[in-house]
């Protein structure tokens, strides 16, 4: 279940964010002051985009004495830089403001905060057709997650518990392709990606996952400062593997989401965005609970 929630977040943020402003109308290639990862969104060449994102979610899994749940609020600082038009580089530093764990009775038995796993990413455009504001963009993306978050936490008198850690303790990789078609004020986009997870020092590994996503975005008003988008997402994740080689029966499966985003450009370079991800259809293994995930983002483009 933990891998599913984290992976859903990656898929969600990587495609939901598209937009444009009067001064930077390159909505198709993602040259806008919006916040996001590199699936579609990117700053203009020779620009630095800094994003602050707050994400809240809750989840549960298991039955009887094995039942447990989590409540968490994660703040991420993300920076993107495009040294030249086809290439964009990214670093993300996530920090848990709080991460609470509840036992089978619903009582909170652990709370933590601190740095999670830093990730490095890059986006390269393989195809760009249509001039300065292209109608067609095909890009490849890659991410490497580093084991920077604490991975040795445990409840009193117990061995380390994988589900209360701030980090996974592993190097993990994500690779994908994204495509955008734009005809202002509309943009259509699609993405496919895969995540490969390694095992930590205790031999535990979260399940690998595949993602697919497609959506549409439209600008509104004469100044195009209001940006609305809708997206359909699909995720299929494998079961988590324990140190003994067994799989966790309450992990992995398929989920289909509907996600909505609304953003407003406060200035030509400052944008505020809210996102809501809703699980519509689920086919999860064992006993798991999927709930809406909410995001609030503020980003600013520095013109270097």
SVG drawing of the C-alpha trace seen along z (x, -y; Angstrom):
<svg xmlns="http://www.w3.org/2000/svg" viewBox="-15 -40 38 56">
<polyline fill="none" stroke="black" stroke-width="0.4" points="0.0,0.0 2.8,-2.4 4.5,-2.0 1.1,-2.5 0.5,-5.8 4.0,-7.1 3.9,-6.0 0.5,-7.5 1.9,-10.8 4.8,-10.6 2.4,-9.8 0.0,-12.5 2.4,-15.3 4.4,-14.4 1.5,-15.1 -1.1,-17.3 0.7,-20.6 0.4,-22.6 -0.2,-26.3 0.8,-29.6 0.9,-33.3 0.7,-36.4 4.5,-36.8 5.3,-33.1 2.7,-31.5 4.6,-28.4 2.0,-26.1 2.7,-23.1 6.4,-22.7 5.5,-23.6 7.3,-27.0 5.0,-28.5 5.3,-29.6 3.4,-26.5 4.8,-24.0 5.5,-20.4 7.9,-17.6 9.3,-17.0 6.7,-14.8 5.3,-17.7 6.0,-20.8 9.3,-22.7 10.6,-26.2 11.8,-28.3 15.4,-28.1 17.9,-29.8 15.3,-30.0 15.2,-28.6 11.8,-27.5 11.4,-27.1 8.3,-25.3 7.0,-24.7 4.4,-21.9 2.3,-20.6 0.7,-17.2 -1.7,-15.6 -2.9,-12.0 -4.2,-9.2 -4.2,-5.5 -4.8,-2.1 -4.2,1.6 -4.5,5.0 -7.2,6.5 -7.6,7.5 -4.3,7.2 -2.4,6.5 -4.5,3.4 -2.7,0.1 -3.1,-3.4 -1.1,-6.5 -1.7,-10.3 0.9,-12.5 1.7,-16.0 4.7,-16.3 6.3,-19.6 8.6,-19.5 11.0,-22.0 11.6,-21.5 14.0,-23.4 14.2,-23.1 16.7,-24.6 16.8,-24.5 20.4,-25.2 19.0,-25.0 15.6,-24.4 15.6,-20.5 17.0,-19.8 15.7,-20.4 17.2,-19.3 15.5,-18.9 16.2,-18.3 13.5,-17.7 13.9,-17.8 10.8,-16.4 10.3,-17.0 7.6,-15.4 6.0,-18.1 4.4,-15.2 3.9,-11.5 1.7,-9.6 1.2,-5.9 -2.0,-4.3 -2.3,-0.8 -5.1,1.7 -7.2,0.0 -6.9,-3.4 -4.5,-4.7 -1.5,-6.7 1.6,-4.8 4.3,-6.8 4.9,-10.3 7.9,-11.6 9.1,-14.5 12.2,-15.2 13.9,-14.9 12.6,-12.1 14.3,-10.8 15.9,-13.4 15.4,-12.8 17.3,-14.0 15.6,-14.2 16.1,-15.2 13.8,-15.7 15.0,-15.8 12.8,-16.6 13.1,-14.0 10.7,-15.8 9.6,-19.4 7.4,-20.5 5.6,-23.7 8.1,-26.6 8.6,-28.7 5.3,-27.5 5.3,-23.9 2.1,-21.9 3.8,-18.6 6.4,-17.7 7.7,-14.2 10.0,-14.0 11.8,-11.3 12.2,-11.7 14.3,-9.9 14.5,-10.2 16.8,-8.7 15.6,-8.6 18.4,-8.7 18.3,-7.0 18.5,-10.2 15.6,-9.8 15.8,-7.9 15.2,-4.2 16.1,-2.7 13.1,-3.9 11.2,-1.4 8.5,-1.3 9.6,-0.8 10.8,2.7 10.4,3.7 12.6,4.1 12.6,1.4 9.1,1.1 9.1,0.3 5.8,-1.6 7.0,-4.3 10.2,-5.2 10.8,-8.7 12.8,-7.1 12.9,-3.8 16.6,-3.2 17.0,-2.4 18.1,-3.8 15.0,-3.7 14.6,-4.7 11.7,-6.1 11.7,-6.4 9.0,-7.5 7.8,-9.2 5.4,-12.2 3.6,-13.7 1.8,-17.1 -0.4,-18.5 -1.3,-22.2 -3.6,-24.6 -4.1,-27.6 -6.1,-27.8 -6.2,-24.0 -3.5,-21.4 -3.8,-17.6 -1.2,-15.4 -0.4,-11.8 2.3,-9.9 3.6,-6.4 6.3,-5.6 7.7,-2.7 9.3,-2.7 11.9,-0.1 12.5,0.3 15.6,1.9 15.8,3.6 17.0,1.8 19.6,3.1 17.0,5.4 16.0,7.0 12.6,5.2 11.5,3.9 8.4,2.0 6.6,3.3 7.6,2.0 4.9,0.1 3.6,-1.0 1.7,-4.3 -0.4,-5.7 -2.1,-9.1 -4.0,-11.3 -5.6,-14.7 -6.6,-18.1 -6.0,-21.7 -7.5,-25.0 -6.6,-28.6 -9.4,-31.1 -9.9,-34.8 -8.2,-37.3 -5.0,-37.3 -5.1,-33.4 -4.3,-33.6 -6.8,-30.9 -5.7,-27.4 -8.0,-24.3 -7.2,-20.7 -8.7,-17.2 -6.8,-14.0 -7.4,-10.2 -4.7,-8.0 -4.1,-4.3 -1.5,-2.6 -0.5,1.0 1.9,1.9 3.4,5.2 3.3,6.5 5.9,5.5 8.6,8.1 9.8,8.8 13.3,9.7 12.3,13.4 11.3,13.2 7.6,13.4 5.2,10.8 2.9,8.6 -0.7,9.7 -2.0,6.2 0.0,4.3 0.0,3.7 -2.9,3.8 -4.5,1.5 -6.1,-1.9 -7.8,-4.3 -7.9,-8.0 -9.6,-11.2 -7.6,-14.3 -8.6,-18.0 -6.3,-21.0 -7.0,-24.7 -4.3,-27.4 -4.1,-31.1 -1.1,-33.2 -0.7,-35.9 2.0,-37.5 3.8,-36.6 6.2,-34.4 4.2,-33.5 1.5,-30.8 -0.7,-29.2 -2.2,-25.8 -4.4,-23.3 -4.9,-19.6 -7.2,-16.9 -6.7,-13.2 -9.7,-10.9 -9.5,-7.1 -12.5,-6.1 -12.0,-2.3 -9.7,-0.1 -8.6,3.5 -6.2,3.7 -4.7,6.9 -5.9,7.9 -7.2,5.1 -6.2,1.6 -7.8,-1.8 -7.4,-4.5 -8.5,-8.0 -8.3,-11.4 -4.9,-13.1 -4.7,-16.9 -1.9,-19.2 -1.2,-22.9 1.6,-24.4 3.3,-27.8 6.0,-28.3 8.1,-31.2 10.3,-31.5 13.6,-33.3 14.8,-34.7 18.6,-34.2"/>
</svg>
